[in-house]
Amino acid sequence: MADKQISLPAKLINGGIAGLIGVTCVFPIDLAKTRLQNQQNGSRIYTSMSDCLIKTFRSEGFCGMYRGAAVNLTLVTPEKAIKLAANDFFRHKLSEDGQKLTLVREILAGCGAGTCQVIITTPMEMLKIQLQDAGRREAQRKLIGQHAGGGRAKVNVVQLKSPTALQLSRDLLKDKGIAGLYKGLGATLLRDVPFSIIYFPLFANLNSLGRRNADGSAPFYISFLAGCFAGCTAAIAVNPVDVVKTRLQSLARGHHEDTYSGVKDCISKILHHEGPSAFLKGSYCRALVIAPLFGIAQVLYFLGVGEFVLSLLNENFYSVRMH
């Protein structure tokens, strides 16, 4: 990717397609990550990622595994496109006569990319988290109902209807205005800027290792592995902030669960009630989600999928004009 000159529209298409493919493949793992990060001591429903996925499938079915996927699929294209294109834009602006960027300039480019993407990331994840976590809260409510009923197998529990992303958006805009969709913006910046600072320089340096093609570019498998490793490393490094962001963006809390007024309050309560290990909740899930997303993106860049799509669009456009 870094070795090829790709037009901005092609970069946007590559990033968008990578996001769509990646989200479709790994969304259930992302759902498990959100639920694991949100559950607090004393109200644990799931013991691990596999336990969460099994229980979700049994209680909510296959569609329950993709609760919140619609909003993610809708907004992941502009989100990933902005992130990847912004990084390339800043790298180009910071380069001097085509020379290799210094580490400091690579970090600055990653910082710029992470800052740009939160325009889309914050409202996307704000809505997604509400939908993903609804099943966990319902499972917790049922468990409390069973305990209150003396452990009887059958308990009369009223089913709660989960709102849609559109309903959530309307309610937030009505009650709090545009700021309602940007709750947790500070935490999102604290996560995404360091992520980009780690990911993009690490990928660029890993991608430059090993054998090269005849044109000097990296083989596709090098780009894929570099994308996966860099994504996994960055995801785990910023997971503590991701836990804070997830907690802050969860508007509804389960029974006897803490509420938070801000980043500092959230960190303090997590440390006091759950200990430092709580900041690692869902870290392996996040690594499994992020690694293939960016690995796929780099392969699409290598294969020139964006240029191919653009050429098809141009051909169709001219053929329509001719007729």
For each residue, the residues with C-beta under 8 A, 3 or more apart:
1: 4 6 207 223 297 298 301 302
2: 91 203 204 207 208 218
3: 207 215 216 217 218
4: 1 217 301 302 304
5:
6: 1 10 11 14 88 301 304 306 307
7: 10 11 306 307 310
8: 11 12 85 89
9: 12 13 306 310
10: 6 7 13 14 304 306 307 309 310
11: 6 7 8 14 15 81 84 85 88 301 306
12: 8 9 15 16 81 85 306
13: 9 10 16 17 81 305 306 309 310
14: 6 10 11 17 18 81 84 297 300 301 305 306
15: 11 12 18 19 77 80 81 82 83 84 85 297
16: 12 13 19 20 76 77 78 80 81
17: 13 14 20 21 77 300 305 306 309
18: 14 15 21 22 80 84 293 294 296 297 300
19: 15 16 22 23 76 77 79 80 81 293 297
20: 16 17 23 24 73 76 77
21: 17 18 24 25 296
22: 18 19 25 26 76 289 292 293 296 297
23: 19 20 26 27 30 69 72 73 76 293
24: 20 21 27 69 73
25: 21 22 292
26: 22 23 29 30 288 289 292 293
27: 23 24 30 31 65 66 68 69 72
28: 31 32 53 56 65 66
29: 26 32 33 49 53 285 288 289
30: 23 26 27 33 34 72 132 285 286 289
31: 27 28 34 35 52 56 65 66 67 68 132
32: 28 29 35 36 46 49 52 53 56 282 285
33: 29 30 36 37 49 282 285 286 289
34: 30 31 37 38 128 129 132 133 246 282
35: 31 32 38 39 45 46 52 56 132 133 135 136
36: 32 33 39 46 48 49 52 281 282 285
37: 33 34 242 243 246 247 281 282
38: 34 35 129 133 136 246 247 250 254
39: 35 36 43 44 45 46 136 140 254 281
40: 43 44 254 257 258 273 274
41: 44 273 274 278
42: 256
43: 39 40 140 254 255 256 257
44: 39 40 41 47
45: 35 39 52 55 136 139 140 143
46: 32 35 36 39 51 52 55 136
47: 44 51
48: 36 51 52
49: 29 32 33 36 52 53 282 284 285
50: 53 54
51: 46 47 48 54 55
52: 31 32 35 36 45 46 48 49 55 56
53: 28 29 32 49 50 56 57 65
54: 50 51 57 58
55: 45 46 51 52 58 59 139
56: 28 31 32 35 52 53 59 60 64 65 135
57: 53 54 60 61 62 64 65
58: 54 55
59: 55 56 64 135 139
60: 56 57 63 64 65 67 135
61: 57 64 65
62: 57 65 66
63: 60 66 67
64: 56 57 59 60 61 67 135
65: 27 28 31 53 56 57 60 61 62
66: 27 28 31 62 63 69
67: 31 60 63 64 131 132 134 135 162
68: 27 31 71 72 127 128 129 130 131 132 165
69: 23 24 27 66 72 73
70: 73 74 165
71: 68 74 75 124 127 128 131 165
72: 23 27 30 68 69 75 76 124 128
73: 20 23 24 69 70 76
74: 70 71 77
75: 71 72 78 79 120 123 124
76: 16 19 20 22 23 72 73 79 80 124
77: 15 16 17 19 20 74 80 81
78: 16 75 81 82 120
79: 19 75 76 82 83 117 120 121 124
80: 15 16 18 19 76 77 83 84 293 297
81: 11 12 13 14 15 16 19 77 78 84 85
82: 15 78 79 85 86 113 116 117 119 120
83: 15 79 80 86 87 113 114 116 117 196
84: 11 14 15 18 80 81 87 88 113 297 301
85: 8 11 12 15 81 82 88 89
86: 82 83 89 90 112 113 116 117
87: 83 84 90 91 109 110 112 113 196 200
88: 6 11 84 85 91 92
89: 8 85 86 92 93 112
90: 86 87 93 94 108 109 110 112 113
91: 2 87 88 94 95 101 105 106 109 200
92: 88 89 95
93: 89 90
94: 90 91 101 105 108 109
95: 91 92 98 99 101 105
96: 99
97:
98: 95
99: 95 96
100:
101: 91 94 95 105 106 109 204
102: 105 106
103: 106 107 201
104: 107 108
105: 91 94 95 101 102 108 109
106: 91 101 102 103 109 110 200 201 204
107: 103 104 110 111 197 201
108: 90 94 104 105 111 112
109: 87 90 91 94 101 105 106 112 113 200
110: 87 90 106 107 113 114 193 196 197 198 199 200 201
111: 107 108 114 115 193 196 197
112: 86 87 89 90 108 109 115 116
113: 82 83 84 86 87 90 109 110 116 117 196 200
114: 83 110 111 117 118 189 192 193 194 195 196 197
115: 111 112 118 189 192 193
116: 82 83 86 112 113 119
117: 79 82 83 86 113 114 120 121 192 196
118: 114 115 121 122 185 188 189 192
119: 82 116 122
120: 75 78 79 82 117 123 124
121: 79 117 118 124 125 188 192
122: 118 119 125 126 181 182 183 184 185 188
123: 75 120 126 127 181 182
124: 71 72 75 76 79 120 121 127 128
125: 121 122 128 129 184 188 245 249
126: 122 123 129 130 172 181 182 183 184 249
127: 68 71 123 124 130 131 165 168 169 181
128: 34 68 71 72 124 125 131 132 165
129: 34 38 68 125 126 132 133 246 249 250
130: 68 126 127 133 134 163 168 249 250 251 252
131: 67 68 71 127 128 134 162 163 165 168
132: 30 31 34 35 67 68 128 129 135
133: 34 35 38 129 130 136 137 250 252
134: 67 130 131 137 138 160 162 252
135: 35 56 59 60 64 67 132 138 139 162
136: 35 38 39 45 46 133 139 140 254
137: 133 134 140 141 252 253 254
138: 134 135 141 142 159 160
139: 45 55 59 135 136 142 143
140: 39 43 45 136 137 143 144 254 255
141: 137 138 144 145 157 160 254 255
142: 138 139 145 146 155 157
143: 45 139 140 146 147
144: 140 141 147 148 255
145: 141 142 148 149 155 157
146: 142 143 149 151 152 155
147: 143 144 150 151
148: 144 145
149: 145 146 152 155
150: 147
151: 146 147
152: 146 149 155
153:
154:
155: 142 145 146 149 152
156:
157: 141 142 145
158:
159: 138
160: 134 138 141
161:
162: 67 131 134 135
163: 130 131 167 168 171
164: 167 168
165: 68 70 71 127 128 131 168 169
166: 169 170
167: 163 164 170 171
168: 127 130 131 163 164 165 171 172
169: 127 165 166 172 173 181
170: 166 167 173 174
171: 163 167 168 174 175
172: 126 168 169 175 176 180 181
173: 169 170 176 177 178 180 181
174: 170 171
175: 171 172 180
176: 172 173 179 180 183
177: 173 180
178: 173 181 182
179: 176 182 183
180: 172 173 175 176 177 183
181: 122 123 126 127 169 172 173 178
182: 122 123 126 178 179 185
183: 122 126 176 179 180 248 249 251
184: 122 125 126 187 188 245 248 249
185: 118 122 182 188 189
186: 189 190 262 263
187: 184 190 191 241 244 245 248 249 263
188: 118 121 122 125 184 185 191 192 245
189: 114 115 118 185 186 192 193
190: 186 187 193 194 241 244 245 263
191: 187 188 194 195 238 241 242 245
192: 114 115 117 118 121 188 189 195 196 238
193: 110 111 114 115 189 190 196 197
194: 114 190 191 197 198 234 237 238 241
195: 114 191 192 198 199 234 235 237 238
196: 83 87 110 111 113 114 117 192 193 199 200 234
197: 107 110 111 114 193 194 200 201
198: 110 194 195 201 202 230 233 234 237 238
199: 110 195 196 202 203 230 231 233 234 294
200: 87 91 106 109 110 113 196 197 203 204 230
201: 103 106 107 110 197 198 204 205
202: 198 199 205 206 229 230 233 234
203: 2 199 200 206 207 226 227 230 231 294 298
204: 2 101 106 200 201 207 208
205: 201 202 208 209
206: 202 203 209 222 225 226 229 230
207: 1 2 3 203 204 218 222 223 226 298
208: 2 204 205 218
209: 205 206 222 226
210: 218 219 222
211: 219 222
212: 216 217 218 219
213: 216 217 218 219
214:
215: 3
216: 3 212 213
217: 3 4 212 213 302
218: 2 3 207 208 210 212 213 222 223 226 302
219: 210 211 212 213 222 223
220: 223 224 299 302 303
221: 224 225
222: 206 207 209 210 211 218 219 225 226
223: 1 207 218 219 220 226 227 298 299 301 302
224: 220 221 227 228 295 296 298 299
225: 206 221 222 228 229 295
226: 203 206 207 209 218 222 223 229 230 298
227: 203 223 224 230 231 291 294 295 296 297 298 299
228: 224 225 231 232 291 292 294 295
229: 202 206 225 226 232 233 291
230: 198 199 200 202 203 206 226 227 233 234 294
231: 199 203 227 228 234 235 287 290 291 292 293 294 295
232: 228 229 235 236 287 290 291
233: 198 199 202 229 230 236 237
234: 194 195 196 198 199 202 230 231 237 238 290
235: 195 231 232 238 239 283 286 287 289 290 291
236: 232 233 239 283 286 287
237: 194 195 198 233 234
238: 191 192 194 195 198 234 235 241 242
239: 235 236 242 243 279 280 282 283 286
240: 243 244 279 280
241: 187 190 191 194 238 244 245
242: 37 191 238 239 245 246 282 286
243: 37 239 240 246 247 270 278 279 280 281 282
244: 187 190 240 241 247 248 263 266 267 270 279
245: 125 184 187 188 190 191 241 242 248 249
246: 34 37 38 129 242 243 249 250 282
247: 37 38 243 244 250 260 266 270
248: 183 184 187 244 245 260 262 263 266
249: 125 126 129 130 183 184 187 245 246
250: 38 129 130 133 246 247 253
251: 130 183
252: 130 133 134 137
253: 137 250 257 258 259
254: 38 39 40 43 136 137 140 141 257
255: 43 140 141 144
256: 42 43
257: 40 43 253 254
258: 40 253 269 273
259: 253
260: 247 248 265 266 269
261: 265
262: 186 248 265 266
263: 186 187 190 244 248 266 267
264: 267 268
265: 260 261 262 268 269
266: 244 247 248 260 262 263 269 270
267: 244 263 264 270 271
268: 264 265 271 272
269: 258 260 265 266 272 273
270: 243 244 247 266 267 273 274 278 279
271: 267 268 274 275 276 278
272: 268 269
273: 40 41 258 269 270
274: 40 41 270 271 277 278
275: 271 278
276: 271 279
277: 274 280 281
278: 41 243 270 271 274 275 281
279: 239 240 243 244 270 276
280: 239 240 243 277 283
281: 36 37 39 243 277 278
282: 32 33 34 36 37 49 239 242 243 246 285 286
283: 235 236 239 280 286 287
284: 49 287 288
285: 29 30 32 33 36 49 282 288 289
286: 30 33 235 236 239 242 282 283 289 290
287: 231 232 235 236 283 284 290 291
288: 26 29 284 285 291 292
289: 22 26 29 30 33 235 285 286 292 293
290: 231 232 234 235 286 287 293 294
291: 227 228 229 231 232 235 287 288 294 295
292: 22 25 26 228 231 288 289 295 296
293: 18 19 22 23 26 80 231 289 290 296 297
294: 18 199 203 227 228 230 231 290 291 297 298
295: 224 225 227 228 231 291 292 298 299
296: 18 21 22 224 227 292 293 299 300
297: 1 14 15 18 19 22 80 84 227 293 294 300 301
298: 1 203 207 223 224 226 227 294 295 301 302
299: 220 223 224 227 295 296 302 303
300: 14 17 18 296 297 303 305 306
301: 1 4 6 11 14 84 223 297 298 304 305 306
302: 1 4 217 218 220 223 298 299
303: 220 299 300
304: 4 6 10 301 307 308
305: 13 14 17 300 301 308 309
306: 6 7 9 10 11 12 13 14 17 300 301 309 310
307: 6 7 10 304 310 311
308: 304 305 311 312
309: 10 13 17 305 306 312 313
310: 7 9 10 13 306 307 313 314
311: 307 308 314 315
312: 308 309 315 316
313: 309 310 316 317
314: 310 311 317 318
315: 311 312 318 319
316: 312 313 319 320
317: 313 314 320 321
318: 314 315 321 322
319: 315 316 322 323
320: 316 317 323
321: 317 318
322: 318 319
323: 319 320
